[in-house]
Amino acid sequence: MALLDAAGNQATYAELDALSIAFARQLAEAGVHPGGRVGLFAPKSIPLVAALFGILKSGAAYVPVDPASPVARAGYIFGNCGVRAVIGSEALLTKLRDAETEGLPGSLQAAAGQLPLSVLLPAAAAATDAPPVPDLAYILYTSGSTGKLKGVMHRHASALACVD
């Protein structure tokens, strides 16, 4: 067993790998390229972990937002760092889409798929890739000392240094 969640659901390493590959494929089909950024907006779950690994397998970086955060905050973060897609629960993504949050590029459209979390994509005409950052793994937002949200980029090497 690779994962066990609070509700007792579990996933084997093979199941986690297969689901993360499915997420990576859907992101690639949606135009997410290595160096791109993908938002995560869902409660903690096995599919969320698989989505995170799928984003990394696609060569993109993930941008997590706490699902308890106001939708306007999530919209600002995703728009500010130039996400190419957002993966999350259907309920949260519907709120994000309906809120027309400032900073998100264009209207978000749901991508079809059989995955346990949904994927939202900026309308093709509005989608712009942020400049790629070599070795970028994830971006965490903090209010810092000024109270204004700032994204802090973390590379794979810094994540490995933390583990070491």
N, C-alpha and C positions, 0 to 999 in steps of 0.2 A: 504494500500500500504506500502510495506517495503522499496523498493528502487525505485529511479527515477534517470536516467542518463541524461547526457547533451543533448542527442538526443531525449529525451522525452520517451524513453522506460521505462517501469515500471515492477515491479514484486511484487506479494503479498508475505506475509510470507509463505504461503503454497507452492508457486512456488519456492521460495528461498530454503525452506527446502527440497523439492523433488529433486531439482537440486544438492544441496550439498550432499545429501545422494547418488545420482548417482555417483558423483565424488568419494566419500568415498568408495563405492563398487568397482569402477574400480581400485582404488589404492590398495585395499585389494587383488583383483584378480591379480594384478601385483606384489604382494609380498611386498608391503609397510606395515611395521609393526609399532605398537606403539613405539614411540621413534625414528623412522626413520625421514628422512628429504626429503622434496619435494620442488623443485624450482618452482617459479612463474615468467613467462616471457611473459607478455601480457599487452596491454593498459588497462586502467581503464574501467571497464564494469560490468554489472550485472553478467555475467558468471564468471568473475574474483573473485568477492565477494563470489559467490557460491563455486568456487574452493577452496578459502581460508577456508571457513567454512567446506568444505568436507575434506580438509587436517586435520583440527583440530578434526573433528568427527572420522577420522581414527586413531587418537592418535598420528599422526606425527606432526612435526613442519614444518612451511613454511619458505622458503628463497626467499624473493622478490628481483627481479632485475629490475630496471627501463628499460622499453622497448626501451628507447632512448639511452641506454648504448651501447658501442661497443660490438659486439658478443664475442670478445676475453675476455672482462671483465666478461661477463656473464658466459662464459665457465670456467674461472678461479674460480669464486665464487662457481659455482655449483660443480666443482671438488674438491675444497679446503674443502668444508664442507661435502662432501660425500653424495650428494643427491642420492636418490633411483629412482627418477623420476622427470621430469620437465613438468609442465602444462603451456601451452601458446598458442598464436595464431599460426596458421599453418605457416604463413610467417616467423615469428621469429624463430620457431623451425626448419624450413627448413634451415635457415641461420646458426643456431647453429649446426645442424647436418652436413651441408656441410663444415663448417669452420674447422672441425676436431680440435677443440680448445684443447689446452694443459691442462691436468689435469682432463678432463672428463673421467670417467671409461669406456673404451671400446667404441664400436660404439653404437650410439643411434638408437633405432628402434621405429617406430610409433606404438602405440597401437590402435587397432580397437575400434570404439565406436561411439555412436550417440550424444556425448556431444558437446556443442558449442565451446569448446576449446579442443585442442589436447593434448595427453599425450605422452611424450617420455620416454623410459625406457632404461637404460644401458643393453647391451647384457648380458644374464644370466651368462655367464662364467666370466664376468668382474665385475658384480655387487657386491659391498661389502657394508654392512651396517656400518655406523659410530657408535661408541659406544653410546648407548642411554644415554640421560641426563634426569633424572627425572624431570617432570613438564615442559619440554621445549616447548615453544609455537612458537617462531620464532627466526631467526638469521638475524641480520642486519649487513651489511658490511660498514665499514668506512675506510677512508684512514689514519685517525689518524694523529699524529704529524710527522710520518716518511714518509708518502706518500705511504706506502705499505698497501694494503688492509688487514683488519683484521675483522674477524667475531665476533660480540658481541652477546652472547646468552641471550635471554630474557625468563624468566619463566612465567607461567601463573600468579603466585603470584605477580610478579613485574608489569605485565600489569594491574592487578586489583588494585594495589596500585596507579598507575598512574590515573586510573579512579576515585578512591576514593578521 
